[in-house]
Amino acid sequence: VSRFGTFIDPITDKLFVLTALVVFFVDAQIGGMEIIAFLARDLSLVLFSLFLLCIGGWARFTVRSFYAGKCVTTLQFVTLLLLSLHYDVPLFVYALMALFGVASFIELLYIYYKPKKLS
């Protein structure tokens, strides 16, 4: 895993999802609440970044993937696949996506405050 790949991968994922959301919104397959559910994790990341900025903890935090974020990504891509096949996605899927989005913030706080192992 390269440093560049670690940086560019989430950006390309977000651009893909954003493009798909715009297409599905214009096509009236999803509404505003579904878009908010899709963006819940990203909003959590923004809030966590602001938190780090406010406490001066940015330099001490190592960016890496996390469980709740992976769950949201999986739900997003499965949902996008179903929408592209013109399936009606149940509301509980969007609720689960939003729940994992909020869990992302909590998990990031846990990762930040988790005691470091002594080597």
All heavy atoms as an XYZ file, in Angstrom:
952
protein
N       0.852     -1.168      0.000
C       0.000      0.000      0.000
C       0.904      1.240      0.000
O       1.711      1.419      0.898
C      -0.918      0.012      1.238
C      -1.734      1.271      1.295
C      -1.800     -1.205      1.261
N       0.724      2.060     -1.016
C       1.549      3.266     -1.104
C       0.879      4.427     -0.373
O      -0.327      4.426     -0.136
C       1.783      3.642     -2.567
O       0.591      4.144     -3.138
N       1.682      5.413     -0.049
C       1.161      6.620      0.607
C       0.184      7.342     -0.322
O      -0.852      7.831      0.111
C       2.351      7.512      0.973
C       2.025      8.649      1.866
C       3.354      9.290      2.323
N       3.134     10.449      3.113
C       3.023     10.438      4.436
N       3.120      9.300      5.080
N       2.825     11.544      5.098
N       0.518      7.385     -1.625
C      -0.355      8.033     -2.601
C      -1.689      7.285     -2.704
O      -2.751      7.893     -2.748
C       0.333      8.091     -3.974
C      -0.534      8.702     -5.039
C      -0.787     10.060     -5.036
C      -1.106      7.902     -6.023
C      -1.597     10.626     -6.013
C      -1.909      8.462     -6.999
C      -2.156      9.826     -7.001
N      -1.630      5.951     -2.725
C      -2.850      5.147     -2.797
C      -3.740      5.356     -1.589
O      -4.960      5.424     -1.701
N      -3.126      5.457     -0.425
C      -3.869      5.707      0.810
C      -4.586      7.046      0.745
O      -5.686      7.196      1.256
C      -2.912      5.682      2.026
O      -2.258      4.420      2.055
C      -3.655      5.894      3.326
N      -3.970      7.997      0.070
C      -4.554      9.336     -0.057
C      -5.631      9.377     -1.143
O      -6.713      9.919     -0.933
C      -3.438     10.342     -0.377
C      -3.932     11.717     -0.704
C      -4.409     12.548      0.292
C      -3.946     12.170     -2.016
C      -4.890     13.816     -0.013
C      -4.417     13.430     -2.324
C      -4.891     14.252     -1.322
N      -5.349      8.801     -2.305
C      -6.234      8.981     -3.465
C      -7.444      8.039     -3.446
O      -8.507      8.398     -3.957
C      -5.439      8.843     -4.790
C      -6.187      9.480     -5.961
C      -5.133      7.405     -5.106
C      -6.236     10.958     -5.938
N      -7.321      6.857     -2.850
C      -8.411      5.888     -2.858
C      -9.710      6.431     -2.263
O     -10.760      6.348     -2.895
C      -7.984      4.588     -2.165
C      -9.072      3.547     -2.199
O      -9.524      3.194     -3.305
O      -9.495      3.091     -1.107
N      -9.682      7.016     -1.059
C     -10.950      7.531     -0.518
C     -11.507      8.704     -1.321
O     -12.727      8.887     -1.394
C     -10.610      7.956      0.910
C      -9.143      7.924      1.028
C      -8.598      7.122     -0.107
N     -10.637      9.477     -1.948
C     -11.113     10.607     -2.758
C     -11.856     10.102     -3.989
O     -12.943     10.588     -4.307
C      -9.941     11.533     -3.146
C      -9.393     12.224     -1.889
C     -10.369     12.563     -4.188
C      -8.123     13.012     -2.122
N     -11.287      9.107     -4.655
C     -11.963      8.565     -5.840
C     -13.263      7.870     -5.462
O     -14.252      7.970     -6.193
C     -11.044      7.610     -6.625
O     -10.608      6.568     -5.755
C      -9.853      8.339     -7.213
N     -13.285      7.180     -4.313
C     -14.526      6.560     -3.836
C     -15.607      7.618     -3.628
O     -16.756      7.437     -4.039
C     -14.304      5.820     -2.514
C     -13.551      4.515     -2.680
O     -13.357      4.076     -3.824
O     -13.139      3.949     -1.644
N     -15.244      8.716     -3.005
C     -16.218      9.773     -2.721
C     -16.712     10.441     -4.005
O     -17.901     10.756     -4.139
C     -15.634     10.800     -1.759
C     -15.601     10.255     -0.336
C     -14.808     11.110      0.589
C     -14.606     10.519      1.942
N     -14.612      9.094      2.089
N     -15.820     10.657     -4.958
C     -16.229     11.240     -6.240
C     -17.187     10.310     -6.979
O     -18.171     10.761     -7.564
C     -15.019     11.560     -7.110
C     -14.193     12.759     -6.682
C     -12.932     12.871     -7.532
C     -15.010     14.042     -6.781
N     -16.907      9.022     -6.944
C     -17.794      8.051     -7.576
C     -19.176      8.080     -6.936
O     -20.196      8.154     -7.621
C     -17.200      6.640     -7.493
C     -18.141      5.583     -7.974
C     -18.329      5.368     -9.329
C     -18.853      4.812     -7.068
C     -19.222      4.398     -9.781
C     -19.735      3.839     -7.500
C     -19.926      3.624     -8.862
N     -19.207      8.014     -5.601
C     -20.481      8.010     -4.879
C     -21.243      9.311     -5.124
O     -22.449      9.291     -5.393
C     -20.259      7.764     -3.367
C     -21.539      8.016     -2.567
C     -19.752      6.354     -3.127
N     -20.554     10.433     -5.069
C     -21.209     11.724     -5.286
C     -21.805     11.811     -6.692
O     -22.948     12.254     -6.867
C     -20.219     12.864     -5.059
C     -20.791     14.266     -5.105
C     -21.888     14.442     -4.057
C     -19.700     15.295     -4.899
N     -21.064     11.365     -7.685
C     -21.571     11.365     -9.060
C     -22.814     10.486     -9.179
O     -23.819     10.885     -9.780
C     -20.482     10.877    -10.036
O     -19.336     11.720     -9.917
C     -20.976     10.874    -11.466
N     -22.749      9.298     -8.600
C     -23.899      8.396     -8.654
C     -25.104      8.991     -7.924
O     -26.237      8.890     -8.411
C     -23.522      7.047     -8.051
N     -24.865      9.629     -6.770
C     -25.975     10.242     -6.028
C     -26.663     11.324     -6.844
O     -27.897     11.414     -6.860
C     -25.475     10.825     -4.705
C     -25.101      9.830     -3.623
C     -24.555     10.561     -2.403
C     -26.273      8.951     -3.240
N     -25.876     12.129     -7.526
C     -26.455     13.187     -8.365
C     -27.309     12.569     -9.465
O     -28.442     13.005     -9.712
C     -25.346     14.095     -8.956
C     -25.899     15.005    -10.039
C     -24.680     14.906     -7.852
N     -26.804     11.535    -10.108
C     -27.550     10.877    -11.188
C     -28.857     10.287    -10.647
O     -29.930     10.492    -11.240
C     -26.691      9.787    -11.864
C     -27.530      8.915    -12.791
C     -25.528     10.423    -12.624
N     -28.788      9.564     -9.536
C     -29.997      8.951     -8.982
C     -30.978      9.990     -8.438
O     -32.184      9.787     -8.496
C     -29.643      7.924     -7.899
C     -28.958      6.702     -8.447
C     -27.775      6.255     -7.884
C     -29.484      6.008     -9.520
C     -27.143      5.129     -8.383
C     -28.858      4.885    -10.032
C     -27.676      4.442     -9.463
N     -30.478     11.100     -7.941
C     -31.357     12.170     -7.465
C     -32.071     12.830     -8.636
O     -33.288     13.031     -8.592
C     -30.561     13.204     -6.669
C     -31.407     14.303     -6.101
C     -32.199     14.069     -4.992
C     -31.417     15.560     -6.676
C     -33.001     15.077     -4.456
C     -32.206     16.567     -6.158
C     -33.004     16.330     -5.049
N     -31.336     13.146     -9.693
C     -31.935     13.764    -10.882
C     -32.953     12.815    -11.512
O     -33.998     13.243    -12.011
C     -30.832     14.172    -11.897
C     -31.423     14.560    -13.241
C     -29.992     15.310    -11.326
N     -32.664     11.520    -11.449
C     -33.565     10.502    -12.001
C     -34.713     10.183    -11.039
O     -35.546      9.332    -11.331
C     -32.760      9.237    -12.304
C     -33.466      8.296    -13.253
O     -34.186      8.772    -14.150
O     -33.298      7.067    -13.080
N     -34.763     10.860     -9.899
C     -35.811     10.704     -8.876
C     -35.860      9.300     -8.276
O     -36.901      8.850     -7.823
C     -37.170     11.107     -9.426
N     -34.703      8.626     -8.223
C     -34.664      7.313     -7.580
C     -34.383      7.436     -6.089
O     -34.677      6.505     -5.334
C     -33.606      6.426     -8.238
C     -34.036      5.892     -9.590
C     -33.033      4.902    -10.123
O     -32.128      5.267    -10.844
N     -33.204      3.650     -9.741
N     -33.796      8.556     -5.677
C     -33.547      8.808     -4.261
C     -33.911     10.251     -3.945
O     -33.952     11.096     -4.839
C     -32.078      8.534     -3.846
C     -31.109      9.418     -4.635
C     -31.731      7.064     -3.979
C     -29.665      9.333     -4.162
N     -34.162     10.501     -2.670
C     -34.493     11.845     -2.224
C     -33.428     12.396     -1.299
O     -32.362     11.799     -1.099
N     -33.733     13.515     -0.702
C     -32.787     14.201      0.173
C     -32.380     13.409      1.401
O     -31.213     13.412      1.794
N     -33.322     12.703      2.015
C     -32.996     11.923      3.219
C     -32.035     10.778      2.892
O     -31.143     10.477      3.683
C     -34.266     11.375      3.872
C     -35.156     12.448      4.476
S     -34.290     13.516      5.666
C     -34.084     12.395      7.015
N     -32.218     10.163      1.743
C     -31.313      9.086      1.342
C     -29.906      9.641      1.095
O     -28.910      9.003      1.447
C     -31.833      8.384      0.080
C     -33.050      7.516      0.320
C     -34.365      8.278      0.221
O     -34.358      9.519      0.054
O     -35.421      7.621      0.322
N     -29.825     10.834      0.527
C     -28.518     11.459      0.306
C     -27.843     11.759      1.636
O     -26.643     11.519      1.805
C     -28.657     12.730     -0.561
C     -29.019     12.329     -1.995
C     -27.375     13.554     -0.540
C     -29.304     13.486     -2.923
N     -28.613     12.247      2.607
C     -28.047     12.514      3.938
C     -27.518     11.218      4.549
O     -26.441     11.197      5.148
C     -29.091     13.189      4.851
C     -29.344     14.615      4.348
C     -28.640     13.189      6.308
C     -30.508     15.306      5.010
N     -28.255     10.106      4.385
C     -27.787      8.821      4.904
C     -26.470      8.429      4.239
O     -25.546      7.954      4.904
C     -28.847      7.743      4.675
N     -26.368      8.647      2.933
C     -25.134      8.349      2.218
C     -23.971      9.185      2.741
O     -22.837      8.722      2.779
C     -25.294      8.619      0.718
C     -25.626      7.397     -0.098
C     -26.939      7.083     -0.391
C     -24.628      6.581     -0.591
C     -27.249      5.973     -1.158
C     -24.919      5.468     -1.346
C     -26.233      5.167     -1.635
N     -24.249     10.423      3.122
C     -23.183     11.343      3.519
C     -22.903     11.350      5.023
O     -22.033     12.093      5.480
C     -23.534     12.757      3.047
C     -23.674     12.921      1.529
C     -24.079     14.347      1.188
C     -22.403     12.533      0.812
N     -23.605     10.514      5.794
C     -23.443     10.510      7.258
C     -22.002     10.245      7.683
O     -21.471     10.912      8.572
C     -24.381      9.479      7.890
N     -21.347      9.286      7.058
C     -19.962      8.998      7.430
C     -19.059     10.173      7.088
O     -18.179     10.544      7.859
C     -19.448      7.745      6.711
C     -17.999      7.457      7.091
C     -17.161      6.749      6.079
N     -17.515      7.025      4.718
C     -17.368      6.150      3.740
N     -16.910      4.961      3.984
N     -17.693      6.477      2.514
N     -19.275     10.781      5.925
C     -18.447     11.914      5.522
C     -18.636     13.097      6.460
O     -17.675     13.799      6.789
C     -18.735     12.294      4.074
C     -18.428     11.135      3.127
O     -17.345     10.532      3.273
O     -19.270     10.820      2.280
N     -19.873     13.307      6.910
C     -20.125     14.353      7.898
C     -19.415     14.029      9.215
O     -18.858     14.923      9.860
C     -21.631     14.528      8.123
C     -22.421     15.043      6.917
C     -23.922     14.982      7.201
C     -22.002     16.441      6.548
N     -19.407     12.749      9.579
C     -18.685     12.336     10.786
C     -17.192     12.594     10.641
O     -16.532     13.035     11.582
C     -18.919     10.845     11.070
O     -20.240     10.625     11.470
N     -16.656     12.329      9.459
C     -15.227     12.579      9.217
C     -14.898     14.065      9.308
O     -13.860     14.448      9.861
C     -14.811     12.036      7.857
C     -14.740     10.520      7.733
C     -14.525     10.108      6.283
C     -13.654      9.959      8.617
N     -15.789     14.899      8.791
C     -15.584     16.347      8.875
C     -15.621     16.793     10.336
O     -14.757     17.554     10.787
C     -16.637     17.109      8.036
C     -16.630     18.590      8.343
C     -16.406     16.873      6.545
N     -16.599     16.301     11.097
C     -16.692     16.655     12.519
C     -15.454     16.182     13.284
O     -14.913     16.908     14.117
C     -17.949     16.055     13.147
C     -19.258     16.719     12.777
C     -20.429     15.936     13.364
C     -19.279     18.157     13.249
N     -14.988     14.977     12.992
C     -13.805     14.460     13.671
C     -12.571     15.288     13.300
O     -11.733     15.582     14.161
C     -13.581     12.980     13.340
C     -12.416     12.382     14.068
C     -12.478     12.155     15.433
C     -11.248     12.063     13.394
C     -11.408     11.622     16.118
C     -10.167     11.525     14.063
C     -10.242     11.301     15.429
N     -12.465     15.678     12.046
C     -11.344     16.521     11.613
C     -11.370     17.869     12.327
O     -10.323     18.370     12.761
C     -11.382     16.733     10.103
O     -11.233     15.513      9.432
N     -12.558     18.450     12.463
C     -12.686     19.711     13.204
C     -12.312     19.517     14.669
O     -11.661     20.376     15.273
C     -14.108     20.262     13.076
C     -14.494     20.796     11.706
C     -15.983     21.140     11.668
C     -13.659     21.994     11.337
N     -12.712     18.393     15.241
C     -12.346     18.056     16.619
C     -10.825     18.010     16.767
O     -10.259     18.613     17.677
C     -12.986     16.717     17.008
C     -12.385     16.075     18.215
C     -12.672     16.553     19.489
C     -11.532     14.983     18.087
C     -12.121     15.958     20.606
C     -10.982     14.385     19.202
C     -11.275     14.869     20.465
N     -10.159     17.294     15.850
C      -8.692     17.207     15.903
C      -8.053     18.582     15.761
O      -7.089     18.906     16.447
C      -8.170     16.273     14.806
C      -8.414     14.786     14.982
C      -7.879     14.021     13.777
C      -7.808     14.263     16.269
N      -8.607     19.379     14.866
C      -8.082     20.725     14.643
C      -8.217     21.579     15.912
O      -7.287     22.278     16.306
C      -8.810     21.376     13.473
C      -8.241     22.649     12.911
C      -6.846     22.410     12.344
C      -9.144     23.184     11.817
N      -9.366     21.486     16.563
C      -9.622     22.290     17.764
C      -8.734     21.902     18.949
O      -8.342     22.762     19.727
C     -11.084     22.171     18.184
S     -12.214     23.040     17.088
N      -8.434     20.609     19.081
C      -7.634     20.180     20.236
C      -6.144     20.073     19.898
O      -5.344     19.706     20.756
C      -8.136     18.840     20.812
C      -7.914     17.692     19.824
C      -9.569     18.934     21.263
C      -8.056     16.324     20.444
N      -5.804     20.380     18.659
C      -4.398     20.294     18.253
C      -3.904     18.868     18.151
O      -2.714     18.606     18.344
N      -4.786     17.952     17.853
C      -4.409     16.543     17.804
C      -4.161     16.001     16.412
O      -3.961     14.805     16.243
N      -4.176     16.877     15.417
C      -4.043     16.434     14.032
C      -2.724     15.686     13.798
O      -2.700     14.644     13.139
C      -4.158     17.632     13.104
C      -4.319     17.247     11.677
C      -3.348     17.202     10.734
C      -5.518     16.828     11.037
N      -3.866     16.779      9.545
C      -5.204     16.546      9.698
C      -6.830     16.660     11.455
C      -6.150     16.106      8.782
C      -7.767     16.225     10.541
C      -7.423     15.952      9.223
N      -1.634     16.193     14.333
C      -0.310     15.599     14.103
C      -0.170     14.236     14.779
O       0.616     13.402     14.334
C       0.783     16.542     14.599
N      -0.925     13.992     15.837
C      -0.818     12.723     16.567
C      -1.719     11.629     16.017
O      -1.658     10.490     16.470
C      -1.155     12.944     18.044
C      -0.136     13.786     18.775
C      -0.428     13.805     20.272
N      -1.834     14.077     20.570
C      -2.290     15.219     21.048
N      -1.461     16.205     21.314
N      -3.564     15.384     21.297
N      -2.573     11.956     15.054
C      -3.525     10.967     14.539
C      -3.021     10.393     13.226
O      -2.686     11.122     12.299
C      -4.908     11.592     14.337
C      -5.966     10.588     14.009
C      -6.480      9.758     14.998
C      -6.430     10.447     12.719
C      -7.452      8.816     14.698
C      -7.407      9.513     12.413
C      -7.916      8.691     13.406
N      -2.983      9.072     13.149
C      -2.583      8.382     11.928
C      -3.842      7.978     11.169
O      -4.706      7.280     11.721
C      -1.755      7.123     12.258
O      -0.633      7.520     13.039
C      -1.307      6.422     11.006
N      -3.946      8.407      9.936
C      -5.108      8.081      9.112
C      -5.023      6.619      8.697
O      -3.990      6.162      8.216
C      -5.163      8.983      7.862
C      -6.347      8.617      6.994
C      -5.227     10.442      8.275
N      -6.107      5.891      8.933
C      -6.196      4.493      8.516
C      -7.665      4.134      8.373
O      -8.544      4.890      8.774
C      -5.493      3.578      9.511
C      -6.144      3.532     10.881
C      -5.463      2.481     11.758
N      -6.075      2.342     13.047
C      -7.151      1.608     13.310
N      -7.762      0.966     12.356
N      -7.636      1.528     14.535
N      -7.926      2.984      7.791
C      -9.320      2.566      7.643
C      -9.860      2.128      9.006
O      -9.101      1.808      9.918
C      -9.431      1.431      6.635
O      -8.732      0.305      7.086
N     -11.184      2.110      9.110
C     -11.814      1.704     10.360
C     -13.086      0.934     10.053
O     -13.667      1.063      8.971
C     -12.070      2.913     11.274
C     -12.811      4.039     10.620
C     -14.168      4.182     10.782
C     -12.133      4.965      9.841
C     -14.857      5.213     10.177
C     -12.811      6.005      9.232
C     -14.179      6.127      9.394
N     -13.491      0.091     10.992
C     -14.569     -0.872     10.784
C     -15.881     -0.231     10.321
O     -16.452     -0.652      9.319
C     -14.789     -1.675     12.071
C     -15.873     -2.703     11.956
C     -15.673     -3.864     11.229
C     -17.119     -2.499     12.546
C     -16.683     -4.806     11.098
C     -18.126     -3.429     12.424
C     -17.901     -4.582     11.697
O     -18.905     -5.509     11.568
N     -16.361      0.760     11.045
C     -17.653      1.375     10.695
C     -17.592      2.015      9.308
O     -18.553      1.955      8.544
C     -18.060      2.408     11.743
N     -16.460      2.606      8.971
C     -16.289      3.203      7.654
C     -16.362      2.166      6.544
O     -16.954      2.395      5.492
N     -15.754      0.998      6.777
C     -15.815     -0.098      5.798
C     -17.247     -0.601      5.636
O     -17.681     -0.918      4.525
C     -14.888     -1.244      6.208
C     -13.427     -0.911      6.140
C     -13.000     -0.726      4.705
C     -11.501     -0.484      4.620
N     -11.092     -0.197      3.255
N     -17.992     -0.663      6.742
C     -19.401     -1.092      6.676
C     -20.226     -0.114      5.848
O     -21.051     -0.528      5.015
C     -19.991     -1.221      8.077
S     -19.293     -2.595      9.019
N     -20.010      1.179      6.058
C     -20.734      2.197      5.287
C     -20.390      2.075      3.804
O     -21.275      2.101      2.944
C     -20.423      3.628      5.789
C     -20.994      4.669      4.848
C     -20.968      3.839      7.179
N     -19.109      1.923      3.498
C     -18.693      1.808      2.102
C     -19.350      0.605      1.430
O     -19.850      0.698      0.307
C     -17.154      1.692      1.996
O     -16.581      2.874      2.561
C     -16.702      1.551      0.562
N     -19.382     -0.521      2.138
C     -20.026     -1.715      1.591
C     -21.508     -1.466      1.342
O     -22.024     -1.787      0.257
C     -19.839     -2.906      2.557
O     -18.440     -3.131      2.742
C     -20.496     -4.160      2.019
N     -22.197     -0.889      2.325
C     -23.621     -0.572      2.150
C     -23.842      0.396      0.990
O     -24.790      0.251      0.220
C     -24.198      0.019      3.438
C     -24.575     -0.961      4.524
C     -24.922     -0.226      5.813
C     -25.750     -1.817      4.090
N     -22.965      1.393      0.877
C     -23.096      2.367     -0.212
C     -23.001      1.698     -1.574
O     -23.838      1.928     -2.443
C     -22.032      3.456     -0.100
C     -22.279      4.460      0.983
C     -21.168      5.498      1.067
O     -20.051      5.274      0.605
N     -21.481      6.629      1.665
N     -21.989      0.876     -1.759
C     -21.788      0.281     -3.071
C     -22.854     -0.762     -3.409
O     -23.291     -0.845     -4.555
C     -20.362     -0.274     -3.205
C     -19.368      0.820     -3.466
C     -18.639      1.369     -2.432
C     -19.205      1.350     -4.741
C     -17.749      2.405     -2.655
C     -18.321      2.384     -4.983
C     -17.585      2.914     -3.944
N     -23.312     -1.528     -2.419
C     -24.417     -2.461     -2.663
C     -25.684     -1.687     -3.011
O     -26.414     -2.043     -3.946
C     -24.638     -3.390     -1.444
C     -25.932     -4.168     -1.562
C     -23.453     -4.341     -1.288
N     -25.940     -0.603     -2.285
C     -27.118      0.225     -2.550
C     -27.043      0.849     -3.941
O     -28.031      0.850     -4.686
C     -27.269      1.323     -1.477
O     -27.378      0.688     -0.199
C     -28.489      2.190     -1.726
N     -25.878      1.361     -4.313
C     -25.719      1.936     -5.648
C     -25.933      0.885     -6.729
O     -26.544      1.164     -7.770
C     -24.345      2.591     -5.790
C     -24.117      3.850     -4.964
C     -22.676      4.321     -5.096
C     -25.087      4.954     -5.365
N     -25.455     -0.316     -6.492
C     -25.670     -1.399     -7.452
C     -27.154     -1.696     -7.596
O     -27.679     -1.796     -8.714
C     -24.913     -2.652     -7.008
C     -25.148     -3.901     -7.860
C     -24.630     -3.692     -9.280
C     -24.505     -5.110     -7.220
N     -27.855     -1.811     -6.457
C     -29.293     -2.089     -6.508
C     -30.061     -0.965     -7.207
O     -30.969     -1.223     -7.997
C     -29.838     -2.313     -5.094
C     -29.354     -3.585     -4.399
C     -29.832     -3.614     -2.947
C     -29.801     -4.824     -5.143
N     -29.691      0.288     -6.908
C     -30.349      1.419     -7.565
C     -30.093      1.399     -9.067
O     -30.993      1.693     -9.871
C     -29.872      2.741     -6.967
C     -30.381      3.068     -5.568
C     -29.637      4.285     -5.009
C     -31.881      3.311     -5.579
N     -28.880      1.047     -9.465
C     -28.572      1.022    -10.900
C     -29.338     -0.093    -11.615
O     -29.579     -0.005    -12.824
C     -27.068      0.863    -11.133
O     -26.631     -0.404    -10.721
N     -29.752     -1.117    -10.863
C     -30.574     -2.188    -11.427
C     -32.069     -1.911    -11.251
O     -32.902     -2.768    -11.505
C     -30.210     -3.528    -10.765
C     -28.781     -4.012    -11.017
C     -28.467     -5.225    -10.149
C     -28.556     -4.307    -12.493
N     -32.387     -0.702    -10.777
C     -33.760     -0.212    -10.582
C     -34.542     -0.990     -9.523
O     -35.750     -1.155     -9.627
C     -34.522     -0.165    -11.902
C     -33.897      0.753    -12.890
N     -33.971      2.117    -12.786
C     -33.138      0.499    -13.991
C     -33.306      2.664    -13.780
N     -32.782      1.717    -14.519
N     -33.835     -1.472     -8.497
C     -34.492     -2.087     -7.347
C     -34.847     -0.997     -6.346
O     -34.119     -0.027     -6.193
C     -33.576     -3.097     -6.659
C     -33.460     -4.412     -7.392
C     -32.388     -4.660     -8.228
C     -34.427     -5.405     -7.231
C     -32.274     -5.873     -8.904
C     -34.323     -6.607     -7.895
C     -33.247     -6.838     -8.722
O     -33.138     -8.020     -9.385
N     -35.979     -1.174     -5.672
C     -36.337     -0.274     -4.583
C     -35.565     -0.713     -3.341
O     -35.737     -1.840     -2.864
C     -37.842     -0.319     -4.301
C     -38.650      0.367     -5.387
O     -38.129      1.324     -5.997
O     -39.792     -0.066     -5.626
N     -34.725      0.167     -2.837
C     -33.924     -0.150     -1.655
C     -34.764      0.198     -0.425
O     -35.260      1.322     -0.307
C     -32.601      0.649     -1.671
C     -31.786      0.366     -0.423
C     -31.801      0.324     -2.934
N     -34.931     -0.762      0.489
C     -35.746     -0.505      1.697
C     -35.148      0.614      2.553
O     -33.931      0.791      2.604
C     -35.719     -1.837      2.455
C     -35.214     -2.854      1.488
C     -34.423     -2.125      0.458
N     -36.010      1.357      3.228
C     -35.564      2.469      4.066
C     -34.620      2.040      5.183
O     -33.739      2.800      5.582
C     -36.770      3.203      4.651
C     -37.557      4.061      3.664
C     -38.751      4.711      4.360
C     -36.673      5.121      3.042
N     -34.779      0.795      5.688
C     -33.907      0.366      6.776
C     -32.441      0.309      6.326
O     -31.533      0.465      7.153
C     -34.361     -0.972      7.373
C     -33.946     -2.187      6.590
C     -32.703     -2.778      6.809
C     -34.803     -2.753      5.652
C     -32.311     -3.896      6.095
C     -34.422     -3.864      4.941
C     -33.173     -4.442      5.157
N     -32.193      0.120      5.037
C     -30.814      0.104      4.537
C     -30.201      1.499      4.681
O     -29.056      1.644      5.113
C     -30.755     -0.384      3.076
C     -29.348     -0.246      2.505
C     -31.247     -1.819      2.964
N     -30.982      2.524      4.347
C     -30.497      3.901      4.500
C     -30.313      4.246      5.983
O     -29.358      4.929      6.357
C     -31.459      4.884      3.834
C     -31.538      4.710      2.341
C     -32.635      4.107      1.743
C     -30.500      5.153      1.523
C     -32.706      3.950      0.367
C     -30.562      5.004      0.147
C     -31.664      4.392     -0.422
O     -31.722      4.236     -1.783
N     -31.231      3.748      6.820
C     -31.105      3.986      8.267
C     -29.843      3.313      8.809
O     -29.117      3.897      9.621
C     -32.344      3.467      8.992
N     -29.569      2.108      8.349
C     -28.363      1.398      8.759
C     -27.108      2.136      8.293
O     -26.137      2.265      9.034
C     -28.399     -0.022      8.187
C     -27.429     -1.038      8.738
C     -27.605     -1.207     10.240
C     -27.632     -2.369      8.029
N     -27.166      2.671      7.082
C     -26.045      3.451      6.551
C     -25.795      4.687      7.423
O     -24.648      5.000      7.750
C     -26.359      3.872      5.108
C     -25.173      4.220      4.281
S     -25.616      4.704      2.582
C     -26.589      3.337      2.000
N     -26.863      5.368      7.811
C     -26.732      6.549      8.667
C     -26.206      6.160     10.050
O     -25.352      6.854     10.613
C     -28.080      7.261      8.789
N     -26.685      5.035     10.578
C     -26.230      4.556     11.885
C     -24.728      4.248     11.858
O     -23.992      4.649     12.768
C     -27.021      3.315     12.286
C     -26.744      2.754     13.661
C     -27.173      3.751     14.744
C     -27.490      1.444     13.845
N     -24.274      3.561     10.830
C     -22.840      3.291     10.703
C     -22.057      4.587     10.478
O     -20.898      4.688     10.878
C     -22.551      2.292      9.584
C     -22.669      0.860     10.008
C     -23.640      0.042      9.462
C     -21.805      0.318     10.954
C     -23.754     -1.286      9.841
C     -21.916     -1.005     11.342
C     -22.892     -1.815     10.787
N     -22.687      5.564      9.839
C     -22.035      6.868      9.673
C     -21.775      7.537     11.004
O     -20.686      8.051     11.256
N     -22.764      7.509     11.890
C     -22.600      8.073     13.239
C     -21.605      7.231     14.036
O     -20.756      7.765     14.760
C     -23.968      8.152     13.960
C     -23.795      8.546     15.415
C     -24.881      9.141     13.236
N     -21.671      5.912     13.880
C     -20.729      5.023     14.558
C     -19.294      5.311     14.126
O     -18.351      5.094     14.903
C     -21.092      3.567     14.288
N     -19.124      5.822     12.915
C     -17.788      6.176     12.427
C     -17.145      7.224     13.329
O     -15.967      7.114     13.671
C     -17.863      6.714     10.996
O     -18.307      5.734     10.105
N     -17.917      8.228     13.702
C     -17.392      9.278     14.582
C     -16.977      8.688     15.927
O     -15.899      8.977     16.450
C     -18.432     10.391     14.764
C     -17.945     11.518     15.623
C     -17.070     12.459     15.115
C     -18.356     11.639     16.942
C     -16.605     13.507     15.907
C     -17.909     12.682     17.733
C     -17.029     13.615     17.212
N     -17.834      7.835     16.470
C     -17.546      7.210     17.762
C     -16.303      6.329     17.669
O     -15.432      6.357     18.540
C     -18.775      6.417     18.254
C     -19.934      7.381     18.511
C     -18.448      5.588     19.500
C     -21.284      6.721     18.667
N     -16.199      5.569     16.585
C     -15.029      4.706     16.414
C     -13.750      5.523     16.256
O     -12.696      5.161     16.793
C     -15.216      3.783     15.215
C     -14.085      2.785     15.065
C     -14.286      1.803     13.931
O     -15.329      1.850     13.245
O     -13.386      0.973     13.730
N     -13.825      6.624     15.537
C     -12.646      7.482     15.384
C     -12.209      8.061     16.731
O     -11.013      8.144     17.018
C     -12.924      8.592     14.375
C     -12.970      8.141     12.919
C     -13.567      9.227     12.047
C     -11.592      7.725     12.429
N     -13.170      8.458     17.555
C     -12.823      8.930     18.902
C     -12.158      7.823     19.713
O     -11.177      8.052     20.414
C     -14.071      9.428     19.635
C     -14.621     10.777     19.212
C     -15.932     11.060     19.933
C     -13.618     11.880     19.458
N     -12.691      6.616     19.594
C     -12.105      5.480     20.307
C     -10.665      5.249     19.836
O      -9.768      5.044     20.653
C     -12.945      4.220     20.100
C     -12.277      2.985     20.647
C     -12.261      2.740     22.014
C     -11.633      2.093     19.796
C     -11.622      1.624     22.526
C     -10.986      0.979     20.309
C     -10.984      0.742     21.660
O     -10.343     -0.350     22.164
N     -10.452      5.257     18.525
C      -9.103      5.053     17.985
C      -8.163      6.139     18.496
O      -7.022      5.862     18.873
C      -9.138      5.046     16.437
C      -9.846      3.794     15.933
C      -7.730      5.139     15.854
C     -10.190      3.828     14.444
N      -8.646      7.365     18.548
C      -7.797      8.477     18.997
C      -7.415      8.341     20.468
O      -6.268      8.568     20.843
C      -8.501      9.812     18.752
C      -7.643     10.992     19.127
C      -6.612     11.406     18.295
C      -7.847     11.674     20.318
C      -5.810     12.480     18.635
C      -7.050     12.748     20.668
C      -6.033     13.147     19.819
O      -5.224     14.201     20.162
N      -8.381      7.974     21.304
C      -8.139      7.926     22.748
C      -7.702      6.557     23.258
O      -7.366      6.424     24.426
C      -9.384      8.376     23.515
C      -9.568      9.866     23.471
C     -10.638     10.436     22.802
C      -8.661     10.717     24.087
C     -10.810     11.809     22.766
C      -8.823     12.089     24.055
C      -9.893     12.618     23.382
O     -10.067     13.983     23.334
N      -7.701      5.560     22.397
C      -7.308      4.202     22.817
C      -5.873      4.226     23.334
O      -4.991      4.810     22.697
C      -7.423      3.238     21.637
C      -7.071      1.817     21.972
C      -7.360      0.882     20.817
C      -6.375      1.109     19.692
N      -6.453      0.101     18.649
N      -5.653      3.594     24.483
C      -4.274      3.564     25.019
C      -3.325      2.883     24.026
O      -3.682      1.873     23.423
C      -4.401      2.747     26.303
C      -5.844      2.742     26.629
C      -6.588      2.924     25.344
N      -2.173      3.458     23.881
C      -1.158      2.898     22.969
C      -0.456      1.737     23.652
O      -0.178      1.782     24.846
C      -0.118      3.976     22.577
C      -0.726      5.250     22.033
C      -1.332      5.024     20.673
C      -1.811      6.325     20.080
N      -3.199      6.430     19.881
N      -0.165      0.700     22.849
C       0.569     -0.445     23.380
C       2.037     -0.074     23.532
O       2.603      0.612     22.688
C       0.448     -1.639     22.438
C      -0.931     -2.209     22.365
C      -0.971     -3.402     21.430
C      -2.379     -3.927     21.302
N      -2.460     -5.026     20.366
N       2.621     -0.544     24.606
C       4.057     -0.324     24.814
C       4.824     -1.362     24.012
O       4.481     -2.528     24.002
C       4.408     -0.442     26.297
C       3.746      0.589     27.208
C       4.079      0.281     28.655
C       4.201      1.989     26.844
N       5.868     -0.932     23.307
C       6.626     -1.880     22.507
C       7.833     -2.371     23.249
O       8.467     -1.788     23.992
C       7.111     -1.300     21.215
O       6.431     -0.215     20.764
